[in-house]
Amino acid sequence: MSDHEHDATTPDATTAPVQEGSLTDADDGERLEGVVEQVRGDLLSGHVDDLQRMVRERLEQAGLAASPNDVDAVVSAVQTP
């Protein structure tokens, strides 16, 4: 079986969060952009109860700093069109 065929049959290949695979493949800037896009999508779909908490969790999951200033910066970026 080729690597491509194996990837297609791996159950978690398409359901895992982007951050899990990007910890080694993406630099901090790319991971940060991914967090912003993910949270923006969640906002648009109405799946956000506490934006600051969600941003903090997404940053931590991506292996990025999640200080109050970092969270505020992402919240601001998400809310900017």
Steps between C-alpha positions, in 0.01 A plus 500: 500500500639842412523784753217678319270200531585467870417866566162461333408217734622659825186589698641817660661634182215735416342556840798619706535875564739681270723597791591139579673449168634850475709497817793369300398603148409866551683793653345715772362752250323228303359344815379841618329562165338159532368582847356830375327329207369218718352737757355720225326195357368406842363852546328493161339166579380621841704250703664748740372553853815661645728645231795574731495149648477342155790706368714413804426128452570512125832679559603242760397212273716651225799525734494881496521753782162570659563800724215749544670729243529212251134410547393864459704530179335192349153614610566834330624328182197271492259790532671706227344441157 
